[in-house]
Structure formats: structure tokens, C-alpha cells
Amino acid sequence: MRTRRGVRYPKVNVRMGRCPGKASGVVNKRRREVSEEFVDRRKRNKKSPDVSGCGDLFDALPDDLVVCILCKLSLSASSPADLTSVLITCKRLNGLGLHTMVLSMASPKAFAVQPKNWSESAHRFLKQCADAGNVEASYTLGMIRFYCLQNRGSGASLMAKAAIKSHAQALYSLAVIQFNGSGGSKNEKDLRAGVALCARAAFLGHIDALRELGHCLQDGYGVRQNVAGGRRFLVQANARELAAVISSNPTALTNAARYWLSWNLLLPHRHSQVSSSGCPLLSDFGFNVPAQEVHPANRFLVEWFVARGGSPGPDLRMCSHAVCGRPETRRHEFRRCSVCGTVNYCSRACQALDWKFRHKAECAPARRWLDVGREFEGGEQYFGVDGTVDGVGES
């Protein structure tokens, strides 16, 4: 095609969509500039915390505020997954989630790992919580090391660390160790130290310790005998347990609670009417009280030894109270029932609870066993049906 002056127009490569020569270079250069500018803009958007006024605000939060939020989360955690799911979210939450303040405020349920999931990482996490000053972690890890891992010295020191900070459960567990001489020989029992630890735990409101102290006073076990004072402590333990149930249950005045607290003068001892979920601890006075929640450390011990056949070792026995979980550390450490001889307990509190909950309906005299029991090397002690101790051999 020609112009009016007869000059031809330059040919355009329509099929390729570009002009030859210098025009094509200009177009390609412009395209490269536009693409580079777009890439630079995207990089700046990733690095900048503020993109058009609304970017990733989490990076702008101060560490103190994030730690405060994580403390509330660890305090209210209902399972280990609540805290671990946060730790694996990002590098920043992983670092702040292991802060000393966060670990020191972790609830017992936050590190209540199941025995089947026990590993070195779980052990290390519990140790970090204990080192951060978490008394519940110190007590739980101390129980696991003392009874499950058979590391007696380290376990006792961790429980003592919690007891120094007035942890009632740790004080009571140390008292049981002193009464039985756990981890040593029968000559290493310290009854007076056990009574002193029980008294301290009872002062802090531990119901089992108060019950144990009452039985010690009644029997003169490690302390001067005072039957009236011991009976008073036992009644006080029952009253505290009843008050704890009412305070922990906001609907204590419902029909179900009325059944628990029902007064029945005609049938004061018919335990068969009590459901399996309740503990008829006050049935002697006409009350039916539901069982309290088991501590995570005791639940761990129970599940740990059940998974291993229910026996801590050859010729060693478990405490017959179903929710205790404490095993013997030597032969004939625990005391047996003086009537049937088929059950054994680590403490008078466990014996009293199991007697009223289960064993009273099952206990039957076994005179032949009692005669054989006196021939055991070193001797044993036997619990009477009312929680008293019949001294046979070891005293």
C-alpha cells in the first residue's frame, strides 16, 4: 500500500503481533520494566507490616501481650493438645509458648499425658514446667519418677520441692512414703515424720490427710493415742468432703443432689442402693456422697501399671483402692485386711475409702490365710475392718 506521495508503508508482522526493528525492542523493554516493577511491589508487600493500612497485625503485637495471652491459655487448658497446637503454629508462638511464665501457670490438665503416649519429649516438657516453678508439674513428675521410673531420689526431691511450696497433695504423698518406708527397708519408716506431714496437709485442707491423721490418733500410730481427738478429725474429714461436693456442684439442690444427700434412718447401711458413680463415705450417718475427681498423677499411675499387667514387679502388690495407683517398692510393704487378707492398702485413708465404697460388701473371714500370714518372713501388718491396725510382726 502506498501513500499519496507514492511511498510504501512499513510492513507489520500481524501474525507475530510485534513491529520489527527498533519498535519491537522498545515494546519488550517496556514489558520487562512493568514485570520487574510488579515483582518489586509484591516483595515490598511481604516485608512490610502495613499494607494499605491493614496488614498482619500479629507481628506488630508486643511480646509481653502475647505471653499474657498464652498464660491464660495454659491456665485454662483442658488437655495437652490445647497448648501443643499453639506451639506448632509458628516459630514465634513456639518460642513464647515455652516462656517461663507460661509454663509456670500451666494447669495439671495441660501436661496430663497418658501413659501410652509417654516419651522423652513428654518427660522433657514436664521437667521444663517443673523447673519453671510449676508445683503441679513438680508433684506429677515426682510421682512418675518415684513409682513408675523407679528413680526414688529424684522423685522424692521433686515432691519435696512441691511440698515446700505448701502443695497439700505432695505433703500427703510424702507422708505415705514415710509411713511405709517406701524406697527403702522397713527399718527406715519414720512414723513421726509421717504424722507431721499429714498434719500440715490436713491444715491445708487435704481430706485424705485429715482422715489419715484421725486414724493415727485413734490407733496411737506415730503419735500419742487420743481416741476422741481422732474421731473428731474423722467426722471433720467427712464434713469437709461433703462441703467440697456441694461447693464444686452449683446444682447441689437438684433432685440428684437431694438423692446424694438424702437422710435415710430406716436403711443406714444398705450400700447396694448406691450407684457405682457415688462413694457412700457418709453412709454411716445416712448420706451418700459422690466420688471426688481423681488427681492426674494417680490416674497416670493406675493406667501405667494396668498397661503392664497390673503388677509392679515379682512379689509386689498394688494398693487395692482402685484410684490410688501406688505400688509396693519392697515385699510386704503395704498392710492387708485383717479379716480376709485378699486386699492391701498403702494408707488408712485408702483403706477407709475402699471399705465404704467396695470392700465392705466383699470382705469375708479367712482364718486359714491369717494363720499363714503370720509365718511370712519379716511379718506384716493388717488393717482392721474399721481402719485400725492389728500389729503382727512389723510395727
NORHU-V944858 format. One record per backbone hydrogen bond with DSSP energy under -0.5 kcal/mol. CO is the residue of the C=O (numbers start at 0). NH is the residue of the N-H. If there is no record, write none. Layout:
co->CO nh->NH
co->CO nh->NH
This chain:
co->0 nh->8
co->2 nh->5
co->6 nh->2
co->11 nh->13
co->12 nh->16
co->12 nh->17
co->17 nh->12
co->19 nh->22
co->20 nh->24
co->21 nh->25
co->22 nh->26
co->23 nh->27
co->24 nh->28
co->25 nh->29
co->26 nh->30
co->27 nh->31
co->28 nh->32
co->29 nh->33
co->30 nh->34
co->31 nh->35
co->32 nh->36
co->33 nh->37
co->34 nh->38
co->35 nh->39
co->36 nh->40
co->37 nh->41
co->38 nh->42
co->39 nh->43
co->40 nh->44
co->41 nh->45
co->42 nh->46
co->43 nh->47
co->48 nh->50
co->49 nh->51
co->50 nh->53
co->54 nh->56
co->55 nh->58
co->56 nh->59
co->56 nh->60
co->57 nh->60
co->61 nh->65
co->62 nh->66
co->63 nh->67
co->64 nh->68
co->65 nh->69
co->66 nh->70
co->67 nh->71
co->68 nh->72
co->69 nh->73
co->70 nh->74
co->71 nh->75
co->72 nh->76
co->73 nh->106
co->78 nh->81
co->78 nh->82
co->79 nh->82
co->79 nh->83
co->80 nh->84
co->82 nh->85
co->82 nh->86
co->83 nh->87
co->85 nh->88
co->85 nh->89
co->89 nh->93
co->90 nh->94
co->91 nh->95
co->92 nh->96
co->93 nh->97
co->95 nh->98
co->98 nh->102
co->99 nh->103
co->100 nh->104
co->102 nh->105
co->106 nh->109
co->106 nh->110
co->107 nh->110
co->108 nh->111
co->110 nh->112
co->113 nh->116
co->114 nh->117
co->118 nh->122
co->119 nh->123
co->120 nh->124
co->121 nh->125
co->122 nh->126
co->123 nh->127
co->124 nh->128
co->125 nh->129
co->126 nh->130
co->127 nh->131
co->128 nh->133
co->129 nh->132
co->132 nh->134
co->133 nh->137
co->134 nh->138
co->135 nh->139
co->136 nh->140
co->137 nh->141
co->138 nh->142
co->139 nh->143
co->140 nh->144
co->141 nh->145
co->142 nh->146
co->142 nh->147
co->143 nh->147
co->143 nh->148
co->144 nh->150
co->149 nh->151
co->150 nh->154
co->151 nh->155
co->152 nh->156
co->153 nh->157
co->154 nh->158
co->155 nh->159
co->156 nh->160
co->157 nh->161
co->158 nh->162
co->159 nh->163
co->160 nh->164
co->161 nh->166
co->162 nh->165
co->165 nh->167
co->166 nh->170
co->167 nh->171
co->168 nh->172
co->169 nh->173
co->170 nh->174
co->171 nh->175
co->172 nh->176
co->173 nh->177
co->174 nh->178
co->175 nh->179
co->176 nh->180
co->176 nh->181
co->177 nh->189
co->180 nh->183
co->184 nh->187
co->185 nh->188
co->189 nh->193
co->190 nh->194
co->191 nh->195
co->192 nh->196
co->193 nh->197
co->194 nh->198
co->195 nh->199
co->196 nh->200
co->197 nh->201
co->198 nh->202
co->199 nh->203
co->200 nh->205
co->201 nh->204
co->204 nh->206
co->205 nh->209
co->206 nh->210
co->207 nh->211
co->208 nh->212
co->209 nh->213
co->210 nh->214
co->211 nh->215
co->212 nh->216
co->213 nh->217
co->214 nh->218
co->215 nh->219
co->215 nh->220
co->216 nh->225
co->219 nh->221
co->225 nh->229
co->226 nh->230
co->227 nh->231
co->228 nh->232
co->229 nh->233
co->230 nh->234
co->231 nh->235
co->232 nh->236
co->233 nh->237
co->234 nh->238
co->235 nh->239
co->236 nh->240
co->237 nh->241
co->238 nh->242
co->239 nh->243
co->240 nh->244
co->241 nh->245
co->242 nh->246
co->243 nh->247
co->244 nh->248
co->245 nh->248
co->247 nh->249
co->248 nh->251
co->250 nh->253
co->253 nh->257
co->254 nh->258
co->255 nh->259
co->256 nh->260
co->258 nh->261
co->259 nh->287
co->261 nh->263
co->262 nh->264
co->266 nh->269
co->268 nh->270
co->269 nh->272
co->270 nh->273
co->274 nh->277
co->276 nh->290
co->277 nh->279
co->278 nh->280
co->278 nh->288
co->279 nh->282
co->281 nh->284
co->281 nh->286
co->282 nh->285
co->288 nh->278
co->294 nh->298
co->295 nh->299
co->296 nh->300
co->297 nh->301
co->298 nh->302
co->299 nh->303
co->300 nh->304
co->301 nh->305
co->302 nh->306
co->304 nh->309
co->305 nh->308
co->307 nh->310
co->312 nh->315
co->316 nh->327
co->319 nh->321
co->320 nh->323
co->320 nh->324
co->325 nh->318
co->329 nh->332
co->334 nh->344
co->335 nh->382
co->336 nh->340
co->338 nh->365
co->342 nh->336
co->343 nh->319
co->344 nh->334
co->346 nh->350
co->347 nh->351
co->348 nh->352
co->349 nh->353
co->350 nh->354
co->351 nh->355
co->352 nh->356
co->353 nh->357
co->353 nh->358
co->354 nh->359
co->357 nh->360
co->358 nh->361
co->358 nh->362
co->365 nh->369
co->366 nh->370
co->367 nh->371
co->368 nh->372
co->369 nh->373
co->371 nh->374
co->372 nh->375
co->375 nh->378
co->380 nh->335
co->381 nh->389
co->382 nh->337
co->383 nh->386
co->387 nh->383
co->388 nh->390
co->389 nh->381
co->391 nh->379
co->391 nh->393
